[in-house]
Amino acid sequence: MRPPQNFERINQQILRKLQSKAKSDPKSLARRIDLSWSNWGFGQESLEKTARRLQKNKIEWIELHGNRYGADLGYDGKDAKKILADHGIGVAGICGMFTPDNDLSSNRGVVRQAAIDYVRRNADLGKEVGAQYMLIVPGAVGRPVKIDEFEFDRSVETLRRIAGVLVDAGIKGAVEPIRAAEVSFCFTFADAMRYIKAVDHPGVQHINGDIYHMLAQEEHPFQAIVKHGERLVNLHLADSSRGALGTGILDVDALITALYVAGYNQAGHFATPEPLGPGGDPYPAMNGKPDSATLDELVKTTADTFRAREDAVREELGV
């Protein structure tokens, strides 16, 4: 018999943990994982059209694009909440978008002030629509070259100044580690934990994972989920090519197994597809006009794959 490779050995260890959990506490596995969708990759598509697509695919949660880039820009909270409620969709969280224009770690005060104002406006949006978390990126996405040796410290100091608005809004600040090809620091869950401890604020105590970035940065992504599961409130999903689930070589069964071991099937935790396609800079998609048929297929393929593989894992466990 062929001996298992190291990643297979770890996968087997995680599976045994879930099998043990199924025997000792089967009730803990009764609830399924909440499937959401991050909509910023849908670009200029109307929220109404997005909501219809998600409803058609029985997706009951959405991660809203944090698009309040200025006082006169972004969603009207009341209107957005009504549109989504009319389609049976709740708001899981707000996807914070941090670029060189609103970089928490910038060495330019005007840019850090823009980041503070951005967090404040989108925390307000989150409160209006009932979001449970807001995604925070410590440094600008799309700037992989570091500014200097002090960007971590500036980011910590800047976020600490504004983190209270997250508490006031009843929203969890969730730090997202991103691959080194896109940011200059905070690449792994361990990095995120170091950042959270440095910020040292009750408004910033959680992690937003992204399996695509984790495949590039973590030694074993599923092991990281198990280790840091109590901090993880949202996990962005895409296959190995950053496409729809089921179109690459990602072991979706092992991913779902790790999520169940981490207790991720409880309320307040979301699995949120964000298949943006390959390449270094996906941000142009948020300002474009997407092809509806392509998005329809992307959502359907991903949702169907996730649910089919979750069914398979649960059936094998006998739950």
Long-range contacts (C-beta under 8 A, 24 or more apart in sequence): 7-220, 10-220, 10-222, 10-223, 11-222, 11-251, 11-254, 11-257, 14-222, 14-223, 14-226, 14-254, 14-257, 14-258, 14-261, 15-254, 15-257, 17-226, 17-261, 18-257, 18-260, 18-261, 18-317, 19-317, 21-260, 21-261, 22-317, 22-318, 22-319, 26-319, 28-263, 28-265, 29-260, 29-265, 29-314, 29-317, 29-319, 30-319, 31-265, 31-266, 31-267, 32-265, 32-310, 32-314, 33-256, 33-259, 33-260, 33-264, 33-265, 33-269, 33-271, 33-310, 34-60, 34-61, 34-92, 34-267, 34-269, 34-270, 34-271, 35-59, 35-60, 35-61, 35-270, 35-271, 35-272, 35-273, 35-303, 35-306, 35-307, 36-61, 36-62, 36-63, 36-92, 36-93, 36-234, 36-270, 36-271, 36-272, 36-273, 37-61, 37-62, 37-63, 37-272, 37-273, 37-274, 37-299, 38-62, 38-63, 38-65, 38-95, 38-236, 38-272, 38-273, 38-274, 39-63, 39-64, 39-65, 39-95, 40-65, 40-66, 40-67, 40-95, 40-97, 40-285, 40-286, 41-274, 41-275, 41-276, 41-282, 41-285, 41-286, 41-290, 42-290, 42-295, 43-285, 43-286, 43-287, 43-288, 43-289, 43-290, 44-287, 44-288, 44-289, 44-290, 45-289, 45-290, 45-292, 45-295, 47-75, 47-80, 47-83, 47-84, 48-83, 49-292, 51-83, 51-84, 51-86, 51-87, 51-89, 52-87, 53-295, 53-296, 53-299, 54-87, 54-89, 54-299, 55-87, 55-88, 55-89, 57-299, 57-300, 57-303, 57-304, 58-303, 59-89, 59-299, 59-303, 60-88, 60-89, 60-90, 61-89, 61-90, 61-91, 61-92, 61-270, 61-272, 62-89, 62-90, 62-91, 62-92, 63-91, 63-92, 63-93, 63-94, 63-95, 63-135, 63-234, 63-270, 63-272, 63-274, 64-91, 64-93, 64-94, 64-95, 64-125, 64-129, 64-131, 65-95, 65-97, 65-286, 66-94, 66-95, 66-96, 66-97, 66-118, 66-122, 66-125, 66-134, 66-135, 67-97, 68-118, 68-121, 68-122, 68-124, 68-125, 69-102, 69-118, 70-121, 71-121, 74-121, 74-122, 74-125, 75-125, 75-129, 77-124, 77-125, 77-127, 77-128, 77-129, 78-128, 80-128, 80-129, 81-128, 81-129, 81-130, 84-129, 90-130, 91-126, 91-129, 91-130, 91-131, 91-132, 92-131, 92-132, 92-133, 92-234, 92-270, 92-272, 93-126, 93-131, 93-132, 93-133, 93-134, 93-135, 93-171, 93-174, 93-208, 93-233, 93-234, 93-270, 93-272, 94-122, 94-123, 94-125, 94-126, 94-131, 94-133, 94-134, 94-135, 94-171, 95-135, 96-122, 96-134, 96-135, 96-136, 96-137, 97-141, 97-283, 97-286, 98-136, 98-137, 98-139, 98-140, 98-141, 99-140, 99-141, 99-142, 99-283, 100-140, 100-142, 100-143, 102-140, 103-139, 103-140, 103-143, 104-136, 104-137, 104-138, 104-139, 104-154, 104-155, 104-158, 104-159, 105-138, 105-139, 105-140, 105-147, 105-151, 105-152, 105-154, 105-155, 105-158, 105-184, 105-185, 106-140, 106-147, 106-151, 106-154, 107-147, 107-148, 107-150, 107-151, 107-154, 112-154, 112-158, 115-158, 115-162, 116-158, 116-161, 116-162, 119-159, 119-162, 119-165, 119-166, 120-162, 120-165, 123-165, 123-166, 123-168, 123-169, 123-171, 124-165, 124-169, 126-169, 126-171, 127-168, 127-169, 127-170, 127-171, 131-171, 132-171, 132-172, 132-233, 132-268, 133-171, 133-172, 133-173, 133-174, 133-206, 133-208, 133-233, 133-234, 134-166, 134-171, 134-172, 134-173, 134-174, 135-174, 135-176, 135-208, 135-234, 136-173, 136-174, 136-175, 136-176, 136-204, 136-208, 137-175, 137-176, 137-178, 137-183, 137-186, 138-175, 138-183, 138-185, 138-186, 138-195, 139-183, 139-184, 139-185, 139-186, 140-183, 140-184, 141-178, 141-182, 141-183, 141-283, 142-182, 142-281, 142-283, 143-183, 143-184, 144-180, 144-181, 144-182, 144-183, 144-184, 145-184, 146-184, 146-185, 147-184, 151-184, 151-185, 152-185, 152-186, 152-195, 152-198, 155-195, 156-195, 156-198, 156-199, 159-199, 159-201, 159-204, 160-199, 160-200, 160-201, 163-199, 163-201, 163-202, 163-203, 163-204, 164-201, 164-203, 165-203, 166-203, 166-204, 167-202, 167-203, 171-203, 172-203, 172-205, 172-206, 172-233, 173-201, 173-203, 173-204, 173-205, 173-206, 174-206, 174-207, 174-208, 174-233, 174-234, 175-204, 175-206, 175-207, 175-208, 176-207, 176-208, 176-209, 176-210, 176-213, 176-236, 177-207, 177-209, 177-210, 177-213, 177-214, 177-217, 178-210, 178-213, 179-212, 179-213, 179-216, 179-217, 180-216, 180-217, 181-216, 181-280, 182-213, 182-280, 182-281, 187-213, 187-217, 188-217, 188-218, 188-224, 189-214, 189-218, 189-224, 189-227, 189-228, 189-231, 192-231, 193-228, 193-231, 196-231, 205-231, 206-231, 206-232, 206-233, 207-231, 207-232, 207-233, 208-232, 208-233, 208-234, 208-235, 208-236, 209-234, 209-235, 209-236, 210-235, 210-236, 210-238, 210-274, 211-235, 211-236, 211-237, 211-238, 211-250, 211-255, 212-236, 212-238, 212-240, 212-242, 212-274, 215-240, 215-250, 221-255, 222-254, 222-255, 222-257, 222-258, 223-258, 225-255, 225-258, 225-259, 225-261, 225-262, 225-264, 226-258, 226-261, 226-262, 229-259, 229-261, 229-262, 229-263, 229-264, 230-262, 230-263, 232-262, 232-264, 232-269, 233-268, 233-269, 233-270, 234-269, 234-270, 234-272, 235-259, 235-264, 235-270, 235-271, 235-272, 236-272, 236-273, 236-274, 237-271, 237-272, 237-273, 237-274, 237-275, 237-302, 237-306, 238-273, 238-274, 238-275, 238-276, 239-275, 241-277, 241-278, 242-275, 242-276, 242-277, 242-278, 242-279, 242-282, 243-275, 243-277, 243-278, 243-298, 244-273, 244-275, 244-297, 244-298, 244-301, 244-302, 244-305, 245-273, 245-275, 245-301, 245-302, 245-305, 245-306, 245-309, 246-301, 246-302, 246-304, 246-305, 247-301, 252-305, 252-306, 252-309, 253-309, 253-312, 253-313, 256-306, 256-309, 256-310, 256-313, 257-313, 260-313, 271-306, 273-299, 273-302, 273-303, 273-306, 275-302
